[in-house]
Amino acid sequence: MRFRFIEDRRADYPVTILCDVLGVSPAGYYAWRSRPESRRSAANRKLVDDIKQVHGDTRGRYGSPRIHAS
């Protein structure tokens, strides 16, 4: 989560300052960037995409119980 925050804000602030504020090392951040996405993370991303698709297809009318049943 910290590394994602740094990634999202690195255009606005230097990476070293963001790392200092969040208490992580710049080397750890750069190592995180070079790692491939884990299977768990990819599965979670696909699940979120599927939920957004169902929610969009129903024009936002389905809540979590109906989406879960879909």
Summary of the structure (lengths in Angstrom):
residues: 70
radius of gyration: 17.3
end to end distance: 29.5
largest distance: 45.7
contacts: 139
relative contact order: 0.09
helix: 71%
strand: 0%
